[in-house]
């Protein structure tokens, strides 16, 4: 089976639906999917976990691809509250849910090899060759970060797609080290920065497995991460539309860093001019209705 892991709260269920729909479209091998979540509604009323109703919809998607596929919902709230509530990064531009995967070592059910995926991915080809990549002797396999190569360093990895060697990472206490760093040091991208700091044995993947700029002919996974967009010579209507997607950072008056996700259908169509997974979006809209 192909072991997959997603993390987050109920706000990213849209992304999980789209990602899994696109995976099963191209991969018919049984999938063993782990969903890690937590309940932090006491911290913020919007911080609600993935629930069994969500899981039922995701399981329905998995069974479309292969009846033998399985899904597991795992709550790590207890572990998070034990050490992260006073973290230097409990409040950032992102929600605390970006830190969930740093508790992977606490989940005994996770096998020795797991493909972690962010929830803002669209898959265009079979992911089986990616999962079959050998990671013996490495902490994980990952692709470089498109923006990080300009603003940080050329070897800075993007952690949205990680083929993790869980056995090695557990043996070397990688996750506890990362969590300690997150607790003590304020960072813009705390989870990704910590993983870049402590995972020194990395197998670099070609960008086709985590394409963060534009889809190429060989793209397997398109990652809708933060991107730079020039504001001129855009129309006033287009600028107003872009402002809906709450840029995390601003750089000069004419540039914005946008976070348009696959479920932001208007933005995908009107700003990015992307229509190559409209069939997936149609299925997504139907399944989304089952959760309302």
Residue pairs with C-beta under 8 A, 6 or more apart in sequence:
1 29
1 30
1 31
1 32
1 68
1 69
1 70
2 27
2 29
2 30
2 31
2 32
2 115
2 127
2 128
2 131
3 32
3 34
3 110
3 111
3 113
3 114
3 115
3 131
4 23
4 31
4 32
4 33
4 34
4 114
4 115
4 116
4 117
5 33
5 34
5 35
5 36
5 101
5 104
5 110
5 114
5 115
5 116
5 117
6 16
6 19
6 33
6 34
6 35
6 36
6 116
6 117
6 118
6 119
7 35
7 36
7 37
7 97
7 100
7 101
7 116
7 119
8 15
8 16
8 37
8 50
8 97
8 100
8 119
9 37
9 38
9 40
9 47
9 48
9 49
9 50
9 95
9 97
10 48
10 49
10 50
10 51
10 54
11 46
11 95
12 97
12 119
12 120
13 50
13 54
13 57
13 291
14 261
14 262
14 263
14 284
14 288
15 118
15 119
15 120
15 121
15 261
15 262
15 263
16 35
16 50
16 54
16 58
16 119
17 57
17 58
17 61
17 284
17 287
17 288
18 122
18 262
18 263
18 277
18 280
18 281
18 284
19 117
19 119
19 121
19 122
19 123
19 262
20 33
20 58
20 61
20 62
21 61
21 280
21 283
21 284
21 287
22 121
22 122
22 123
22 124
22 277
22 280
23 31
23 65
23 123
23 127
24 31
24 61
24 62
24 64
24 65
24 66
24 69
25 65
25 123
25 280
26 123
26 124
26 125
26 126
26 127
27 65
27 123
27 126
27 127
27 128
28 65
28 66
29 66
29 128
30 66
30 68
30 69
30 70
31 62
31 65
31 66
31 69
31 70
32 69
32 70
32 72
32 111
33 58
33 62
33 69
33 70
33 71
33 72
34 71
34 72
34 74
34 107
34 109
34 110
34 114
35 50
35 55
35 58
35 71
35 72
35 73
35 74
36 74
36 76
36 100
36 101
36 103
36 104
36 107
37 49
37 50
37 73
37 74
37 75
37 76
37 97
37 100
38 49
38 75
38 76
38 77
38 80
38 96
38 97
38 100
39 47
39 48
39 49
39 75
39 77
40 47
40 77
40 80
40 96
41 47
41 48
43 85
43 90
43 96
44 95
47 95
47 96
47 97
49 75
49 77
50 73
51 73
52 73
53 291
54 291
55 71
55 73
57 287
57 290
57 291
58 71
59 69
59 71
60 287
61 287
62 69
62 70
62 71
63 69
72 109
74 107
74 109
76 100
76 103
76 106
76 107
79 103
79 106
80 96
80 99
80 100
80 103
83 179
83 183
84 90
84 96
84 99
84 179
84 182
84 183
86 183
87 99
87 182
87 183
88 182
88 183
88 184
88 185
88 186
88 187
89 99
89 182
89 183
89 186
89 187
89 190
90 96
92 98
92 187
92 188
92 190
93 188
93 248
98 190
98 191
99 179
99 182
99 190
99 191
101 116
101 191
102 175
102 178
102 179
102 182
102 191
102 194
103 175
103 179
104 110
104 114
104 116
104 164
104 166
104 169
104 175
105 166
105 169
105 170
105 173
105 174
105 175
105 176
106 175
110 166
111 166
112 165
112 166
112 167
113 131
113 135
113 163
113 164
113 165
113 166
113 167
114 163
114 164
114 166
115 127
115 130
115 131
115 161
115 162
115 163
115 164
116 159
116 161
116 162
116 163
116 164
117 160
117 161
117 221
118 159
118 160
118 161
118 223
118 225
120 160
120 223
120 224
120 225
120 261
120 262
121 160
121 161
121 221
121 222
121 223
121 224
121 262
122 221
122 222
122 224
122 262
122 277
122 280
123 220
123 221
123 222
124 215
124 219
124 220
124 221
124 222
124 276
124 277
125 219
125 220
126 220
127 220
127 221
129 220
130 161
130 163
130 205
130 209
130 220
130 221
131 163
133 141
133 163
133 203
133 205
135 141
135 163
135 164
135 165
135 203
136 165
137 168
137 201
138 165
138 168
138 201
138 202
138 203
139 164
139 165
139 168
139 169
139 172
139 174
139 199
139 200
139 201
139 202
140 162
140 163
140 164
140 165
140 169
140 199
140 202
140 203
141 162
141 163
141 202
141 203
141 204
141 205
142 157
142 158
142 159
142 161
142 162
142 163
142 202
142 203
142 204
142 205
142 210
143 157
143 158
143 161
143 204
143 205
143 206
143 207
143 209
143 210
144 154
144 155
144 156
144 157
144 158
144 204
144 207
145 152
145 156
145 157
145 158
145 192
145 212
146 158
146 207
146 212
146 213
146 225
146 227
147 212
147 226
147 227
147 228
148 156
148 157
148 158
149 156
156 196
157 192
157 195
157 196
157 199
157 202
157 204
158 192
158 210
158 212
158 223
158 225
159 191
159 192
159 195
159 196
160 210
160 212
160 223
160 225
161 205
161 209
161 210
161 221
161 223
162 195
163 203
163 205
168 201
169 175
169 199
174 198
174 199
177 194
177 198
178 191
178 194
178 195
178 197
178 198
179 194
181 187
181 190
181 193
181 194
181 197
181 198
182 190
182 191
182 194
187 193
187 194
207 216
208 216
208 218
208 219
208 220
208 221
209 220
209 221
210 221
210 223
211 219
211 220
211 221
211 222
211 223
212 223
212 225
212 227
213 227
215 222
215 274
215 276
224 260
224 261
224 262
225 259
226 248
226 249
226 257
226 258
226 259
227 257
227 258
227 260
228 251
228 255
228 256
228 257
228 258
229 242
229 255
229 256
229 257
229 258
229 271
230 254
230 255
231 239
231 242
231 253
231 254
231 255
231 256
232 254
234 242
238 270
238 271
241 266
241 267
241 270
241 271
242 256
242 258
242 267
242 271
244 266
244 267
245 258
245 259
245 260
245 264
245 267
246 259
247 256
247 257
247 258
247 259
248 257
248 259
249 257
250 256
250 257
251 257
258 267
258 271
260 267
260 268
260 271
260 272
261 267
262 268
262 277
262 281
263 284
265 281
268 274
268 281
269 275
